[in-house]
């Protein structure tokens, strides 16, 4: 008789682990040993391949600074002396100074869709060592000199033996402290409505490096992606590439189902929330608990930001929001309104300690968006 396999999951067949060609490894070792100022760009493949720890050990042993994409946050903890934090803004961000000064870029698990090479390699046109499970794409700004295609963990381990320990190049320390200073200069700005930098600072204070933070898509995403630094990989989930709005609530549901013991925070704009807010019904039905933080500005903030940058005026981006607390209540979800920065941290801490879904509706001051574009536009690398 036929085997009855109805409803049985198919057996998992692991991907065979492949290893890059020996001559490419040799080439990469030579390039890295010759480089005076190498820098590592970690992309989402590092996390997908579970290679964060191996990469961290490699960077520490060889004293090479690490930059991560939006989707590789947490590969190094935020206080790590080799971390130069996150790239991915299409403006000239401070961290790009490190790329300008570098003489070799080692990309690990990096995918073009995360952040095109023309944004980070146009000035210096640095040679590239490409480490990924997939071959490199072809691009004028991506001059690959060694292409290591294979399992990321195995590849880094293969390099560890050949690459000599280096001196950390002197500008790294200065650049890192400069970025930290810029990132935290507005952590305690008080007021109403609340600037995004303050919301992010309080989010970090409240979650103590333990929560899984899901970011929806909108202006808040760029602030989270750029400034919010998790301590562990896979704890900040950001929709990138074909980034679609409305991921926050379904994403939080999935994260909580996968990791029931972890606190989960969904950060979303009001626009993104309205696209999938009804999934609160699903979350309630499944008996889940997580926190929702809405950056509330009654418009499509990211589109406004782009319009102001490009045309100095806006068009058709404003909309009328429902009463979010009433909306939450109709699903049996607790809602809290935050209009002043002083109310934010207590609201977050209380929400995180409760074993239920809590929606925090925060009035955000997005005048900071264009200010940031202007500052970054004028930023010249001074070290």
C-alpha positions as CSV (number, residue, x, y, z in Angstrom):
1,X,0.0,0.0,0.0
2,X,1.1,3.6,-0.5
3,X,2.6,5.3,2.5
4,X,0.1,7.6,4.1
5,X,1.9,11.0,4.3
6,X,-1.1,13.2,4.3
7,X,-0.4,16.3,6.4
8,X,3.1,15.2,7.2
9,X,5.8,17.8,6.6
10,X,8.4,16.9,4.1
11,X,11.9,16.1,5.5
12,X,14.3,19.0,5.6
13,X,17.2,18.6,3.3
14,X,20.0,21.0,4.3
15,X,21.8,22.9,1.6
16,X,25.1,21.3,0.8
17,X,27.9,23.6,2.1
18,X,30.1,24.8,-0.7
19,X,33.5,26.3,-0.4
20,X,35.1,29.0,-2.6
21,X,37.9,28.1,-5.0
22,X,41.4,27.9,-3.4
23,X,43.0,30.5,-5.8
24,X,40.3,33.0,-4.9
25,X,41.0,32.5,-1.2
26,X,44.7,33.0,-1.9
27,X,44.0,36.2,-3.8
28,X,41.8,37.5,-1.0
29,X,44.4,36.8,1.6
30,X,47.0,38.7,-0.4
31,X,44.7,41.6,-0.9
32,X,43.7,41.9,2.7
33,X,47.3,41.4,3.9
34,X,48.5,44.2,1.6
35,X,45.7,46.6,2.5
36,X,46.5,49.4,5.0
37,X,42.9,50.4,5.6
38,X,40.5,47.5,5.0
39,X,36.8,47.8,6.0
40,X,34.1,45.1,6.2
41,X,30.6,45.7,4.9
42,X,28.3,43.1,6.4
43,X,25.0,42.5,4.6
44,X,21.9,40.3,5.4
45,X,23.7,37.1,4.2
46,X,25.8,37.2,7.4
47,X,22.7,36.8,9.5
48,X,21.0,34.4,7.1
49,X,24.1,32.2,7.2
50,X,24.4,32.4,11.0
51,X,27.9,33.8,10.5
52,X,27.8,36.8,12.8
53,X,30.0,35.2,15.5
54,X,32.6,34.0,13.1
55,X,32.7,37.4,11.4
56,X,33.0,39.1,14.8
57,X,36.0,36.9,15.7
58,X,37.6,37.5,12.4
59,X,37.3,41.3,12.7
60,X,38.6,41.2,16.3
61,X,41.5,39.0,15.4
62,X,42.5,41.0,12.4
63,X,41.5,44.4,13.7
64,X,39.3,45.3,10.8
65,X,36.3,47.7,11.3
66,X,32.8,46.6,10.4
67,X,29.9,48.5,8.9
68,X,26.5,46.8,8.6
69,X,23.6,47.3,6.2
70,X,20.0,47.9,7.5
71,X,19.4,44.2,7.5
72,X,22.6,43.1,9.2
73,X,22.1,45.1,12.4
74,X,23.5,43.5,15.5
75,X,26.4,41.6,13.8
76,X,28.5,43.5,16.3
77,X,27.0,44.9,19.6
78,X,26.7,48.6,19.7
79,X,29.5,49.2,22.2
80,X,32.0,47.2,20.1
81,X,35.2,49.2,19.3
82,X,35.2,47.9,15.7
83,X,31.6,48.8,14.9
84,X,31.1,51.8,12.6
85,X,27.4,51.2,12.7
86,X,25.0,51.3,9.8
87,X,24.9,52.4,6.2
88,X,21.9,52.6,3.8
89,X,20.8,56.2,3.7
90,X,21.1,57.5,0.2
91,X,22.5,60.7,1.6
92,X,26.2,61.2,2.5
93,X,26.2,59.7,5.9
94,X,29.1,60.1,8.4
95,X,30.0,56.4,8.3
96,X,30.8,56.8,4.5
97,X,33.9,58.7,5.7
98,X,35.3,55.3,6.6
99,X,34.7,54.0,3.0
100,X,36.4,57.2,1.6
101,X,39.5,56.6,3.6
102,X,39.6,52.8,3.1
103,X,41.8,51.1,0.5
104,X,39.9,47.8,0.4
105,X,36.3,46.8,1.0
106,X,35.4,43.3,2.1
107,X,31.7,42.7,1.5
108,X,30.3,39.8,3.4
109,X,26.8,38.5,2.6
110,X,26.0,41.8,1.0
111,X,23.2,42.1,-1.6
112,X,23.0,45.1,-4.0
113,X,19.3,45.6,-3.2
114,X,20.3,46.6,0.3
115,X,22.4,49.6,-0.7
116,X,23.8,50.2,-4.2
117,X,27.6,50.4,-4.5
118,X,27.4,53.8,-6.2
119,X,26.3,55.2,-2.8
120,X,29.3,54.0,-1.0
121,X,32.1,53.4,-3.5
122,X,31.8,56.3,-6.0
123,X,34.5,58.5,-4.5
124,X,37.3,56.1,-3.7
125,X,36.5,53.3,-6.2
126,X,38.0,50.8,-3.8
127,X,38.7,47.2,-4.9
128,X,36.3,44.7,-3.5
129,X,36.7,41.2,-1.9
130,X,33.3,39.6,-2.3
131,X,32.3,36.9,0.2
132,X,28.8,35.5,-0.3
133,X,26.8,32.3,-1.0
134,X,26.1,33.8,-4.5
135,X,28.3,35.2,-7.2
136,X,28.8,39.0,-7.4
137,X,26.5,41.1,-9.5
138,X,28.3,43.2,-12.1
139,X,28.4,46.9,-11.5
140,X,30.8,49.8,-12.5
141,X,31.1,50.8,-8.8
142,X,31.8,47.2,-7.6
143,X,35.3,46.3,-8.9
144,X,35.6,42.7,-7.6
145,X,39.2,41.5,-7.3
146,X,38.6,38.3,-5.4
147,X,35.2,36.5,-5.5
148,X,34.7,34.0,-2.8
149,X,31.4,32.2,-3.5
150,X,30.4,29.6,-0.9
151,X,29.2,29.1,2.6
152,X,30.0,32.4,4.4
153,X,31.1,30.8,7.7
154,X,33.5,28.4,6.0
155,X,34.9,31.2,3.8
156,X,35.7,33.4,6.8
157,X,37.3,30.5,8.6
158,X,39.4,29.7,5.5
159,X,40.6,33.4,5.5
160,X,41.3,33.4,9.2
161,X,44.3,31.1,8.7
162,X,46.0,33.2,6.0
163,X,45.2,36.7,6.9
164,X,47.8,38.3,9.2
165,X,46.8,40.4,12.3
166,X,46.8,44.1,11.4
167,X,47.1,47.4,13.3
168,X,43.7,49.0,13.5
169,X,44.0,52.1,11.3
170,X,44.0,55.2,13.4
171,X,41.0,57.1,11.9
172,X,38.6,54.3,12.9
173,X,38.6,55.3,16.6
174,X,38.0,59.0,15.8
175,X,35.3,58.2,13.3
176,X,33.5,55.9,15.7
177,X,33.5,58.5,18.5
178,X,32.4,61.2,16.1
179,X,29.4,59.1,14.9
180,X,28.5,58.2,18.5
181,X,28.5,61.9,19.5
182,X,26.3,62.8,16.5
183,X,23.9,59.9,17.1
184,X,23.4,60.8,20.8
185,X,23.4,64.6,20.6
186,X,19.6,64.7,20.6
187,X,18.8,61.8,23.0
188,X,17.4,64.0,25.7
189,X,15.7,66.7,23.6
190,X,12.4,67.4,25.4
191,X,9.2,68.6,23.9
192,X,6.0,68.1,22.1
193,X,5.6,66.7,19.5
194,X,8.6,64.4,20.0
195,X,11.6,64.3,17.7
196,X,12.5,60.8,16.2
197,X,15.9,60.7,17.8
198,X,14.3,61.0,21.3
199,X,11.8,58.2,20.5
200,X,14.6,55.9,19.4
201,X,16.8,56.7,22.5
202,X,13.8,55.9,24.8
203,X,13.0,52.8,22.9
204,X,16.6,51.6,23.5
205,X,16.4,52.6,27.2
206,X,13.2,50.7,27.6
207,X,14.0,47.4,25.9
208,X,17.5,46.9,27.4
209,X,19.0,45.2,24.4
210,X,16.7,42.2,24.6
211,X,13.6,42.9,22.4
212,X,12.9,42.0,18.8
213,X,12.1,45.3,17.0
214,X,10.1,45.1,13.8
215,X,10.2,48.2,11.6
216,X,7.5,49.1,9.2
217,X,8.3,51.2,6.2
218,X,8.2,55.0,6.2
219,X,10.2,57.9,7.6
220,X,10.5,56.1,10.9
221,X,12.2,53.2,9.2
222,X,15.1,55.4,8.1
223,X,15.5,56.7,11.7
224,X,15.3,53.2,13.2
225,X,17.7,51.7,10.5
226,X,20.2,54.5,10.9
227,X,20.2,55.1,14.6
228,X,18.7,52.2,16.5
229,X,21.5,49.7,17.4
230,X,20.5,46.3,18.7
231,X,23.0,44.2,20.6
232,X,22.3,40.8,19.0
233,X,21.8,39.8,15.4
234,X,18.3,39.1,14.1
235,X,16.7,41.4,16.7
236,X,15.9,44.3,14.4
237,X,13.9,43.2,11.4
238,X,13.6,45.8,8.7
239,X,11.8,45.4,5.4
240,X,14.3,46.5,2.7
241,X,14.7,46.1,-1.0
242,X,11.1,46.1,-2.3
243,X,10.2,47.5,1.0
244,X,6.4,47.2,1.5
245,X,4.4,49.2,4.0
246,X,2.2,47.3,6.5
247,X,4.8,44.7,7.7
248,X,4.9,45.8,11.3
249,X,1.8,44.1,12.8
250,X,2.1,40.8,10.8
251,X,5.8,40.9,11.4
252,X,5.3,41.2,15.2
253,X,2.8,38.4,15.2
254,X,5.3,36.1,13.4
255,X,8.2,37.2,15.6
256,X,6.2,36.5,18.8
257,X,5.1,33.1,17.5
258,X,8.7,32.2,16.6
259,X,10.2,33.6,19.9
260,X,7.4,33.6,22.5
261,X,9.8,34.4,25.3
262,X,11.2,37.6,23.7
263,X,9.6,41.0,24.1
264,X,8.5,42.2,20.6
265,X,8.1,45.8,19.6
266,X,6.4,46.8,16.3
267,X,7.4,50.3,15.2
268,X,5.3,51.8,12.5
269,X,4.0,55.0,11.0
270,X,0.4,55.8,11.0
271,X,0.2,55.2,7.2
272,X,1.8,51.7,7.5
273,X,-0.3,50.9,10.5
274,X,-3.5,51.6,8.7
275,X,-2.6,49.2,6.0
276,X,-2.6,46.2,8.3
277,X,-3.9,47.4,11.6
278,X,-6.9,45.0,11.4
279,X,-4.4,42.1,12.1
280,X,-4.8,43.1,15.7
281,X,-7.8,40.7,15.5
282,X,-5.4,37.9,14.5
283,X,-3.0,38.8,17.3
284,X,-5.8,38.7,19.9
285,X,-7.1,35.4,18.6
286,X,-3.6,33.9,19.0
287,X,-3.3,35.3,22.5
288,X,-0.1,37.1,21.8
289,X,1.5,40.1,23.6
290,X,3.6,42.8,22.0
291,X,4.0,46.5,21.9
292,X,3.1,48.8,19.0
293,X,4.6,52.2,18.7
294,X,3.0,54.5,16.1
295,X,5.0,57.5,14.8
296,X,1.9,59.7,14.3
297,X,2.1,62.7,11.9
298,X,-1.1,62.3,9.8
299,X,0.8,62.0,6.6
300,X,3.1,59.9,4.5
301,X,6.2,61.2,6.2
302,X,8.8,59.5,3.9
303,X,7.1,60.8,0.7
304,X,6.9,64.3,2.3
305,X,10.6,64.0,3.1
306,X,11.5,63.1,-0.5
307,X,9.2,65.8,-1.9
308,X,10.7,68.5,0.3
309,X,14.3,67.4,-0.6
310,X,13.6,67.5,-4.3
311,X,10.9,70.1,-4.9
312,X,10.8,72.2,-1.6
313,X,7.1,71.6,-1.5
314,X,4.7,68.7,-0.8
315,X,1.7,67.3,-2.6
316,X,-1.1,65.0,-1.6
317,X,0.5,63.3,1.4
318,X,-1.8,64.3,4.2
319,X,-4.6,62.1,5.5
320,X,-7.0,61.9,8.4
321,X,-6.3,59.3,11.0
322,X,-8.9,57.5,13.0
323,X,-8.8,57.7,16.8
324,X,-6.1,55.0,17.3
325,X,-7.0,54.4,21.0
326,X,-10.6,53.9,20.0
327,X,-9.5,51.6,17.2
328,X,-7.3,49.6,19.6
329,X,-10.1,49.4,22.1
330,X,-12.5,47.9,19.5
331,X,-10.2,44.9,19.3
332,X,-9.8,44.7,23.1
333,X,-6.3,46.2,22.9
334,X,-5.0,48.8,25.4
335,X,-4.1,52.1,23.9
336,X,-1.9,54.9,25.3
337,X,-1.5,58.4,23.8
338,X,1.9,60.1,24.2
339,X,2.1,63.8,23.3
340,X,5.2,64.9,25.3
341,X,8.6,63.3,25.5
342,X,8.4,63.0,29.3
343,X,5.5,60.5,28.9
344,X,7.3,58.2,26.5
345,X,9.7,56.2,28.6
346,X,7.2,55.4,31.3
347,X,4.6,54.3,28.7
348,X,7.2,52.1,27.0
349,X,8.3,50.5,30.2
350,X,4.8,49.8,31.4
351,X,3.8,48.4,28.0
352,X,6.8,46.0,28.0
353,X,6.1,44.7,31.4
354,X,2.4,44.0,30.7
355,X,1.5,40.6,29.3
356,X,-0.8,42.0,26.6
357,X,-0.9,44.0,23.4
358,X,-0.3,47.7,24.0
359,X,-0.6,50.3,21.3
360,X,1.4,53.6,22.0
361,X,0.3,56.4,19.8
362,X,3.2,59.0,19.7
363,X,3.0,62.4,18.1
364,X,6.3,62.8,16.1
365,X,8.0,65.9,15.0
366,X,9.2,65.2,11.5
367,X,10.7,68.6,10.8
368,X,13.9,66.8,11.8
369,X,13.8,64.8,8.5
370,X,14.8,67.6,6.1
371,X,17.2,69.0,8.8
372,X,19.0,65.7,8.7
373,X,19.2,65.7,4.9
374,X,20.7,69.2,5.0
375,X,23.2,68.3,7.6
376,X,24.3,65.1,5.8
377,X,24.4,67.0,2.5
378,X,26.9,69.4,4.0
379,X,29.0,66.8,5.8
380,X,32.6,66.6,4.8
381,X,34.8,63.9,6.1
382,X,37.0,65.6,8.7
383,X,39.3,63.4,10.8
